[in-house]
Amino acid sequence: MESKAKALGHPIHQMLIPFPFGLLATAVIFDIVHIVWGNPQMATVAYWMIAAGIIGGLVAAPFGLIHGLGNVVVLLLFAASW
């Protein structure tokens, strides 16, 4: 199913989701670096990466919900057809 929410012809949700994934995954790495080497700046960086990842996820979520609801509708139509 093709996404209806688009910007310049490209699906918005697919453009937004790499940012929270990358930010949250990298925050884990910075936390590990903080634990292993004890650098307090790494904990601060991880904190702000988590904050940015959560905000990015909240921005991407409505577009994913729209796409997900469309997929459920198509699935229900196929189930009714079956």
Secondary structure, 3 states (H helix, E strand, C coil): CCCCCEECCEEHHHHHCHHHHHHHHHHHHHHHHHHHHCCHHHHHHHHHHHHHHHHHHHHHHHHHHHHHHHHHHHHHHHHHHC
